[in-house]
Amino acid sequence: MSKFEKILFKVLCGQNDNNIDFSDIQSILNSLGFEERIKGSHHIFTKNNVEEIINLQSIGKLAKSYQVRQVRNIILKYSLGIKNE
């Protein structure tokens, strides 16, 4: 299992949302083809064919738990990261 798959599994299982590294969320979104722009402390991710805009901020080195849930919901809604992608 690759590092990407391990991180994706950790996000998708939803049992540890308040203990996900911010850099891990960034790398997942970048690997899934999202474009990132940074404005102050806000990391804004967009992707063609995805309606939602993801706006993330960190708490120290960790991602905010509600933002991890938002990322999970978008991944599931658009079936991102599935083997046929």
Backbone as a printed PyTorch tensor [residue, N CA C, xyz], in Angstrom:
tensor([[[  0.8560,  -1.1750,   0.0000],
         [  0.0000,   0.0000,   0.0000],
         [  0.9010,   1.2360,   0.0000]],

        [[  0.6800,   2.1340,  -0.9440],
         [  1.4880,   3.3510,  -1.0470],
         [  1.1250,   4.3370,   0.0670]],

        [[  1.9760,   5.3360,   0.2280],
         [  1.7220,   6.3690,   1.2440],
         [  0.4090,   7.0900,   0.9390]],

        [[  0.1630,   7.3870,  -0.3640],
         [ -1.0810,   8.0330,  -0.7610],
         [ -2.2810,   7.1960,  -0.3350]],

        [[ -2.2220,   5.8880,  -0.5970],
         [ -3.3430,   5.0070,  -0.2430],
         [ -3.5530,   4.9460,   1.2640]],

        [[ -2.4650,   4.9450,   2.0300],
         [ -2.5820,   4.9140,   3.4920],
         [ -3.2490,   6.1790,   4.0200]],

        [[ -2.8260,   7.3220,   3.4910],
         [ -3.4110,   8.5930,   3.9380],
         [ -4.8690,   8.6790,   3.5100]],

        [[ -5.1520,   8.2820,   2.2710],
         [ -6.5300,   8.3090,   1.7760],
         [ -7.4160,   7.4130,   2.6270]],

        [[ -6.9480,   6.2270,   2.9670],
         [ -7.7090,   5.3130,   3.8160],
         [ -7.9740,   5.9390,   5.1780]],

        [[ -6.9480,   6.5960,   5.7430],
         [ -7.0880,   7.2440,   7.0490],
         [ -8.1650,   8.3310,   7.0160]],

        [[ -8.1970,   9.0910,   5.9160],
         [ -9.2080,  10.1490,   5.7800],
         [-10.5940,   9.5350,   5.5700]],

        [[-10.6780,   8.5210,   4.7130],
         [-11.9790,   7.9430,   4.3740],
         [-12.5880,   7.1290,   5.5120]],

        [[-11.7760,   6.5380,   6.3810],
         [-12.3510,   5.7290,   7.4630],
         [-13.0420,   6.5960,   8.5040]],

        [[-12.6140,   7.8480,   8.6700],
         [-13.3320,   8.8060,   9.5130],
         [-13.2450,   8.5610,  10.9980]],

        [[-12.3180,   7.7480,  11.4600],
         [-12.2420,   7.4730,  12.8920],
         [-11.2750,   8.3860,  13.6250]],

        [[-10.4820,   9.1530,  12.8920],
         [ -9.4520,   9.9520,  13.5420],
         [ -9.3230,  11.3220,  12.8780]],

        [[-10.4550,  11.9880,  12.6410],
         [-10.4550,  13.2540,  11.9020],
         [ -9.6390,  14.3510,  12.5630]],

        [[ -9.5360,  14.3320,  13.8760],
         [ -8.8170,  15.4110,  14.5590],
         [ -7.3250,  15.1020,  14.7230]],

        [[ -6.8310,  14.0690,  14.0270],
         [ -5.4130,  13.7270,  14.1150],
         [ -4.8250,  13.4700,  12.7220]],

        [[ -5.2440,  14.2710,  11.7360],
         [ -4.7370,  14.1640,  10.3730],
         [ -3.8140,  15.3580,  10.1230]],

        [[ -2.6030,  15.0800,   9.6710],
         [ -1.6670,  16.1640,   9.3700],
         [ -2.1700,  17.0150,   8.2170]],

        [[ -1.9940,  18.3210,   8.3560],
         [ -2.4080,  19.2510,   7.3050],
         [ -1.6740,  18.9540,   6.0050]],

        [[ -0.3890,  18.6310,   6.1090],
         [  0.3920,  18.3240,   4.9030],
         [ -0.1340,  17.0730,   4.2050]],

        [[ -0.6930,  16.1330,   4.9600],
         [ -1.2810,  14.9300,   4.3560],
         [ -2.5280,  15.2800,   3.5500]],

        [[ -3.3760,  16.1590,   4.0840],
         [ -4.5730,  16.5970,   3.3520],
         [ -4.1590,  17.3260,   2.0770]],

        [[ -3.1500,  18.1860,   2.1880],
         [ -2.6430,  18.8960,   1.0080],
         [ -2.1590,  17.9140,  -0.0480]],

        [[ -1.3850,  16.9320,   0.3550],
         [ -0.8350,  15.9900,  -0.6240],
         [ -1.9210,  15.1340,  -1.2670]],

        [[ -2.9470,  14.7760,  -0.5030],
         [ -4.0680,  14.0190,  -1.0870],
         [ -4.7520,  14.8510,  -2.1600]],

        [[ -5.0950,  16.0870,  -1.8220],
         [ -5.8090,  16.9390,  -2.7760],
         [ -4.9480,  17.2230,  -4.0060]],

        [[ -3.6740,  17.4740,  -3.8100],
         [ -2.7830,  17.6980,  -4.9540],
         [ -2.6780,  16.4440,  -5.8190]],

        [[ -2.5990,  15.2740,  -5.1990],
         [ -2.5270,  14.0170,  -5.9480],
         [ -3.8060,  13.7290,  -6.7180]],

        [[ -4.9280,  14.2160,  -6.1970],
         [ -6.2130,  14.0070,  -6.8680],
         [ -6.4710,  15.0330,  -7.9730]],

        [[ -5.5130,  15.9210,  -8.2010],
         [ -5.6210,  16.8670,  -9.3050],
         [ -6.1960,  18.2220,  -8.9530]],

        [[ -6.3170,  18.5300,  -7.6780],
         [ -6.8030,  19.8410,  -7.2720],
         [ -5.6900,  20.8630,  -7.4440]],

        [[ -6.0730,  22.0670,  -7.8260],
         [ -5.1300,  23.1800,  -7.9060],
         [ -5.2080,  23.9540,  -6.5950]],

        [[ -4.0500,  24.3000,  -6.0630],
         [ -3.9900,  24.9890,  -4.7770],
         [ -3.4920,  26.4150,  -4.9670]],

        [[ -4.1600,  27.3390,  -4.2910],
         [ -3.6320,  28.6990,  -4.2040],
         [ -3.7070,  29.1030,  -2.7380]],

        [[ -2.7810,  29.9270,  -2.3450],
         [ -2.6690,  30.3040,  -0.9390],
         [ -2.8880,  31.8010,  -0.8190]],

        [[ -3.7850,  32.1540,   0.0920],
         [ -4.0690,  33.5570,   0.3560],
         [ -4.0380,  33.7340,   1.8740]],

        [[ -2.9280,  34.2310,   2.3670],
         [ -2.7470,  34.3300,   3.8160],
         [ -2.5990,  32.9380,   4.4000]],

        [[ -3.4170,  32.6210,   5.3900],
         [ -3.3680,  31.2850,   5.9920],
         [ -4.3590,  30.3270,   5.3380]],

        [[ -5.0790,  30.7900,   4.3250],
         [ -6.0730,  29.9660,   3.6470],
         [ -5.4530,  29.2480,   2.4530]],

        [[ -5.6680,  27.9610,   2.4050],
         [ -5.2460,  27.1460,   1.2650],
         [ -6.5210,  26.7740,   0.5220]],

        [[ -6.6660,  27.2690,  -0.6870],
         [ -7.9040,  27.1250,  -1.4490],
         [ -7.6470,  26.1470,  -2.5930]],

        [[ -8.4730,  25.0890,  -2.6430],
         [ -8.3120,  24.0280,  -3.6330],
         [ -9.5160,  24.0110,  -4.5590]],

        [[ -9.2480,  23.9540,  -5.8560],
         [-10.3070,  23.8500,  -6.8600],
         [ -9.9310,  22.7670,  -7.8640]],

        [[-10.9530,  22.2420,  -8.5200],
         [-10.7410,  21.2180,  -9.5510],
         [-11.8750,  21.3180, -10.5510]],

        [[-11.5380,  21.1340, -11.8270],
         [-12.5780,  21.0940, -12.8570],
         [-13.5360,  19.9580, -12.5490]],

        [[-14.8020,  20.1600, -12.8340],
         [-15.8740,  19.1830, -12.6230],
         [-16.1830,  18.9180, -11.1530]],

        [[-15.6500,  19.7230, -10.2430],
         [-16.0170,  19.6490,  -8.8240],
         [-16.5830,  21.0120,  -8.4530]],

        [[-17.8540,  21.0250,  -8.0740],
         [-18.5440,  22.2910,  -7.7770],
         [-17.9450,  23.0140,  -6.5720]],

        [[-17.6520,  22.2430,  -5.5260],
         [-17.2290,  22.8350,  -4.2650],
         [-15.8070,  23.3840,  -4.3520]],

        [[-15.5880,  24.4470,  -3.6120],
         [-14.2530,  25.0040,  -3.4140],
         [-13.8560,  24.6250,  -1.9930]],

        [[-12.6760,  24.0520,  -1.8450],
         [-12.2210,  23.6090,  -0.5280],
         [-11.2860,  24.6730,   0.0300]],

        [[-11.6300,  25.1930,   1.1920],
         [-10.8490,  26.2270,   1.8570],
         [-10.3420,  25.6360,   3.1690]],

        [[ -9.0300,  25.4370,   3.2700],
         [ -8.4510,  24.7980,   4.4460],
         [ -7.5360,  25.7370,   5.1990]],

        [[ -7.5200,  25.5600,   6.5190],
         [ -6.5780,  26.2270,   7.3980],
         [ -6.0860,  25.1810,   8.3860]],

        [[ -4.8810,  25.3580,   8.8610],
         [ -4.3370,  24.3800,   9.8010],
         [ -4.4590,  24.8830,  11.2330]],

        [[ -4.3790,  23.9190,  12.1530],
         [ -4.2090,  24.2230,  13.5780],
         [ -2.8410,  23.6520,  13.9160]],

        [[ -1.8360,  24.4870,  13.8940],
         [ -0.4740,  23.9780,  14.0480],
         [ -0.1340,  23.1160,  12.8500]],

        [[  0.2090,  21.8460,  13.0850],
         [  0.5210,  20.9470,  11.9700],
         [ -0.6670,  20.0860,  11.5660]],

        [[ -1.7850,  20.1980,  12.2830],
         [ -2.9510,  19.3570,  12.0150],
         [ -4.0130,  20.0970,  11.2070]],

        [[ -4.8070,  19.3230,  10.4840],
         [ -5.9640,  19.8680,   9.7650],
         [ -7.1400,  19.9440,  10.7350]],

        [[ -8.0330,  20.8780,  10.5120],
         [ -9.2300,  20.9860,  11.3390],
         [-10.1510,  19.8110,  11.0220]],

        [[-10.7420,  19.2290,  12.0550],
         [-11.5220,  17.9980,  11.8670],
         [-12.7310,  18.2100,  10.9570]],

        [[-13.4090,  19.3510,  11.0460],
         [-14.5640,  19.5630,  10.1810],
         [-14.1380,  19.7040,   8.7220]],

        [[-12.9330,  20.1960,   8.4920],
         [-12.4450,  20.3070,   7.1180],
         [-12.0410,  18.9390,   6.5700]],

        [[-11.5450,  18.0500,   7.4270],
         [-11.2630,  16.6720,   7.0040],
         [-12.5640,  16.0040,   6.5730]],

        [[-13.6420,  16.2310,   7.3220],
         [-14.9460,  15.6720,   6.9500],
         [-15.4210,  16.2320,   5.6130]],

        [[-15.2070,  17.5320,   5.3790],
         [-15.5870,  18.1270,   4.0960],
         [-14.8190,  17.4840,   2.9500]],

        [[-13.5230,  17.2880,   3.1310],
         [-12.7010,  16.6610,   2.0940],
         [-13.1940,  15.2410,   1.8390]],

        [[-13.4690,  14.4910,   2.9060],
         [-13.9720,  13.1120,   2.7640],
         [-15.2810,  13.0960,   1.9810]],

        [[-16.1920,  13.9940,   2.3100],
         [-17.4830,  14.0290,   1.6170],
         [-17.3180,  14.3370,   0.1260]],

        [[-16.4040,  15.2140,  -0.2140],
         [-16.1600,  15.5540,  -1.6250],
         [-15.5270,  14.3720,  -2.3510]],

        [[-14.5660,  13.7080,  -1.7070],
         [-13.9310,  12.5390,  -2.3200],
         [-14.9770,  11.4660,  -2.6090]],

        [[-15.8680,  11.2340,  -1.6520],
         [-16.9000,  10.2160,  -1.8420],
         [-17.9530,  10.6430,  -2.8620]],

        [[-18.3540,  11.9080,  -2.8160],
         [-19.3820,  12.4010,  -3.7290],
         [-18.9550,  12.2680,  -5.1840]],

        [[-17.6870,  12.5750,  -5.4690],
         [-17.1990,  12.5600,  -6.8470],
         [-16.3860,  11.3050,  -7.1750]],

        [[-16.3550,  10.3370,  -6.2530],
         [-15.6100,   9.0830,  -6.4290],
         [-14.1630,   9.3490,  -6.8370]],

        [[-13.5220,  10.2600,  -6.1550],
         [-12.1350,  10.5950,  -6.4460],
         [-11.2150,   9.5700,  -5.7730]],

        [[-10.1090,   9.2580,  -6.4020],
         [ -9.1520,   8.3270,  -5.8340],
         [ -9.5000,   6.8810,  -6.0240]],

        [[-10.6120,   6.6110,  -6.7190],
         [-10.9890,   5.2380,  -7.0190],
         [-10.0510,   4.7380,  -8.1170]],

        [[ -9.8040,   3.4630,  -8.1780],
         [ -8.8070,   2.8950,  -9.0880],
         [ -8.9890,   3.2800, -10.5380]],

        [[-10.2240,   3.5830, -10.9800],
         [-10.4110,   3.9490, -12.3960],
         [-10.0490,   5.3930, -12.6760]],

        [[ -9.6310,   6.1440, -11.6500],
         [ -9.2530,   7.5540, -11.8510],
         [ -7.8870,   7.6500, -12.4320]]])
